[in-house]
Amino acid sequence: MTRPFPDELLSAFLDDELDPADREQVEQHLATSEADRLLVAELQRLRGEVAALPRTGVSDGFTERVLAAALEEAERNGMAIGPLPVPDSAKVEAKPSGNGSAASVLPEPGFTGILAADADSE
């Protein structure tokens, strides 16, 4: 079932990203649609609740602990572990940037993943 009014416009309305004409269109729609007025009100309430949540950070080594746990779980479930083969056409030489980009986070150039289904387990 498709909605008669685009969710994208409601979302952009909530984000205050609409030009005046689109904003007017949404406001006119909301004036006639109780269901979408309730939806917008609920989404605004949820946004407020999420914004009120305390900020938190992750501790040092969080990524490494999560990856180690994922690898252990994969081994327990018979998954093959290791880098997936990367076609030569997809390999890109990564240069350390130190700015949080993929090149500074991934462990080696051309890294595409660590888990693959073990074909022998079928």
C-alpha positions in Angstrom: 0.0 0.0 0.0 1.4 3.4 -0.9 0.7 6.5 1.1 -1.1 9.3 -0.6 1.3 11.9 0.8 5.0 11.4 0.6 6.8 10.5 3.8 9.9 12.4 2.5 8.0 15.7 2.6 6.9 15.0 6.2 10.4 14.2 7.1 11.8 17.3 5.4 9.1 19.3 7.2 10.2 18.0 10.5 13.8 18.8 9.6 12.9 22.3 8.5 14.4 21.6 5.1 11.5 22.6 2.9 11.3 25.6 0.6 8.3 27.9 1.3 6.1 26.3 -1.4 6.7 22.8 -0.2 6.2 23.8 3.4 2.9 25.4 2.5 1.9 22.1 0.8 2.7 20.1 3.9 0.9 22.5 6.2 -2.2 22.4 3.9 -2.0 18.6 4.0 -1.7 18.5 7.7 -4.7 20.7 8.1 -6.8 18.0 6.4 -5.1 14.8 7.6 -5.5 14.0 11.3 -3.5 10.8 10.8 -0.5 12.7 9.5 -0.9 15.4 12.2 -0.7 12.7 14.8 2.3 11.1 13.1 4.2 14.4 12.9 3.3 15.1 16.6 4.6 11.7 17.6 7.8 12.0 15.6 8.4 15.5 17.2 7.8 14.0 20.7 10.2 11.1 20.0 12.8 13.6 18.7 12.5 15.5 22.0 12.9 12.3 24.0 16.0 11.2 22.0 17.5 14.7 22.3 17.0 14.5 26.1 19.0 11.2 26.4 22.4 11.6 28.0 25.3 11.8 25.7 27.7 8.9 25.9 30.9 7.9 24.3 32.7 4.6 23.7 35.7 3.5 25.6 39.1 2.9 24.2 39.3 -0.4 22.3 35.6 -0.6 21.8 35.9 -1.4 18.0 38.6 -4.0 18.7 36.4 -5.7 21.3 33.4 -5.8 19.1 35.3 -7.2 16.2 36.9 -9.8 18.4 33.5 -10.8 19.7 32.1 -11.0 16.2 35.0 -13.2 15.0 34.6 -15.5 18.0 30.9 -15.8 17.3 31.5 -16.5 13.6 34.0 -19.3 14.5 31.5 -20.8 16.9 28.9 -20.8 14.1 31.1 -22.3 11.4 31.8 -19.2 9.4 35.1 -18.8 7.5 37.2 -16.0 8.9 39.5 -13.8 7.0 39.6 -11.1 4.4 37.4 -11.7 1.3 39.2 -11.7 -2.0 39.2 -8.3 -3.7 39.2 -8.1 -7.5 42.1 -6.1 -8.8 39.7 -3.5 -10.3 38.4 -2.7 -6.8 41.7 -2.3 -5.1 42.6 1.2 -4.1 45.8 2.2 -2.4 44.9 3.6 1.0 46.9 6.5 2.3 46.9 7.3 6.0 45.0 10.5 6.5 44.4 10.6 10.3 41.1 12.3 9.8 38.8 9.3 10.5 38.3 8.4 6.9 38.1 4.8 5.8 41.7 5.0 4.7 42.8 5.7 8.3 40.5 3.1 9.9 40.7 0.0 7.7 43.6 -2.3 8.6 44.9 -2.7 5.1 44.4 -1.4 1.5 41.6 -3.3 -0.3 40.0 -4.6 2.9 36.4 -5.6 2.3 35.3 -7.6 5.2 36.3 -10.4 7.7 33.4 -12.8 7.5 32.3 -15.1 4.7 29.9 -18.1 4.8 31.8 -21.3 5.0 31.0 -23.1 1.7 31.9 -26.5 3.2 29.3 -26.3 5.9 26.3 -26.8 3.6 
